[in-house]
């Protein structure tokens, strides 16, 4: 389902950017599959269809559904509402922090949870969103966890203001300074964290470019 979410995002955004009719049906079908794969009891997604959800896989599916909405494709709103129920089960501190499959908070899953709450309709004045953004602002960008940086960048970009400026100024300069400039690695990034050790330089570079 990680791959499904990412492919659906690419298809939906490709269709939205180009209006190419050849992309419309594949994009719509990708969204229909995501909707059908949701855990019908808990409202989340995990590695395989209908498994009890986790926050990271759920985040990619909700981003795909949001991309579909923005592209003018059909999205079942009941799926979005059910996903908000899943987020309730992994929320802590009244919803300003989030865990993976339990409420035990992590920085990366907190950023994912807050972005998903924005997609679910939380407005700027929501107390938990305000407090969650304050957490991200205080934590700042990670030196190695680009997965956290990716999601937190989206939350703070949507939020705007001084919090976004501080975050963007710091992370932008860090990414520029850490890009490889020599040899076969030129143009790429690599940070030694648990995800990069599995996904490698290609994964890390893709995440940096998306940021």
N, C-alpha and C positions, 0 to 999 in steps of 0.2 A: 504493500500500500504506500510505502515511501515513494517508490517509482511511479505509481499511479498518480499520486498527488502532483508530483513534479511534471510529469508528462501532461497532465490536464492543465496545469498552469501555462505551460509552453503553448499548447494548442489554443487555449482561450485567449491568451494575450496576443498570439499570432493572428487570430481571427479579428480581435478588437483593433489591432494596429493596421491591418491590411484590408479588412472587409472581404477577403478572399472566400467566395462561397464554397470552395473545395475543403476549407477547414471547418466550416460550420457544423456539419453532421458529426465528424470525428470528435470535435470539441464537446458537442452536446452529449454524445454517447459516453465520453469519458466522465462527464459529470453524472450522468445517469448511473454509471457503475459505482462511483463514489457514494451516491445516495443509497444504492442497494446494498453496499458493503458495510454500512453503519451498524454498530452494535445496537440491536433493537431494544435492549433492556437499559443499557447504560448511556447510550448516546454518543460514544466516542468511536475511535478507529484504532486498530493496531496492525500488526504485520499482515494478517490474513483477514478476509471478510468475516464480519460478525464476531470477532474476538473482542473481549472486554478491552476498552480503549486505554491508550496512554497519551500523555499530553503532546509529545513530539510528533507522533504520526497524525494525531488529530489536527495539529496546527497546519500541516501541509494540506490536508483535505479542506479545511476552512479557507485557506488562502485560494485554493482552486475554485471553490464555490463563489468566493468574492470576485475573483477574476471573471467567472462566468456571468455573474450579475452585471458587472461593468461592461461586458461584451454584449449584453442584451440577450443572453441565452436564458433558458428556463431553469430556475432553481426552486426546488421544493422548500418553502420556508419552514415547514415542520421539521426538516432535517437540521436547520440552523438552530431552532428552538431546542431540539433534543440535545444538540452539542453543548448548549449552554447549561443544560442539566448535568452533563458529564463534568464540565468545568466546576460546577458547584461541589462535586465529590472530591476534587483534588485541590480545592481552595483552602487557604489558611489565612489567619489574620483578617477575617471579614472580606476576603477576596482580593487583597492587595499583593499576595504572594501565592505561588502554585507549586505543586509537586508533580511527580511523574505518573504514578498510579495511586498515590496516596497524598494526603495534604502536607507531607513533609517537604518544606520548600527547598527549591534549588534556584540558582540565578537564571539559568537557561530556561527552565520551565516557567518561571515567573514571567520572563519576557514574552514567552509564547502565550501564556494565559492572558496577559494583559492585551496583547494584540488581538487575540480571539474575542475578548470582551468588547474591544472597539468595533470589530466586525459584527458583533452581536447586538450593538446598539447602545453601549454605554457612552454617555455624553461626557463632555469635558468636566462638568461639575460633579460627576459621580465621586463620592468620597474615597472609595477603594481605588479607583483609577488614579485620582490625584495622589494618593499615598503610594501607589505602586510606581508611578512615574518618579516620585521623589526617591524611592529606593534605587531605581536605575540611575538617576542623576548622581546619587551619593556613591554608588558602586563604581560608576564610570566604565569605560571599555576594558575588556580583559586583554592582557598581553598575549594570551595564547588561545583562548576559547572563542573561536570565530563563529561557532554556532550560536552562542549567547549574543555575540556582537551583531550578528545578522538580524535576529529577532528584535533585540533592543533598539537597533537603528531604525527599524520600521515604526516601533511604538513612538519613539521620540521624534521622528520625522513627522508623523501624523499629529503629534502633540504640539510641536513647534516651540517658539519662545526661547528664552535663555537656556532652558534645559537642552533643547536640540542644538543650539549653537555651541555650548560647551562640549557636548558629546561629539558632534560632527567635527569640530576643530581638532579635538584630540585624536579621534579614530582615523580621520582622513590623513593626518600627518604621519600617524603610526603605520598605516598601510603603505603610503608612499615610501617611507624610510625602510620598510621591511621587504619590499619586492626584490626578487633576485634580478641582477643585471648582467651576469656573466655566464658563459657556457650554455649548455643545453637547457639549463634551468631559467634562462633569462626570460623575464616577464611573468614569472610564476611566484607563488607564495607557499610557504610551509611553516606551520607552527606545531610544536611537539606537544599535542594533547591527545586524549584518548580517542577522539573521533578522527583526527588527522592520521594517527598511527594506523588506522584501519582504512580510511578513505584515500590517504595518500595526497600527493601534491596536486593531483587533478581536482579532487574534492575541495581542498583548501583554496585553490585558485578560483574555482567556480564560486565559492562562497564570498571571497574577497571581491570579485567582479560584481556580484549581485548587490553587495553592500555599496 
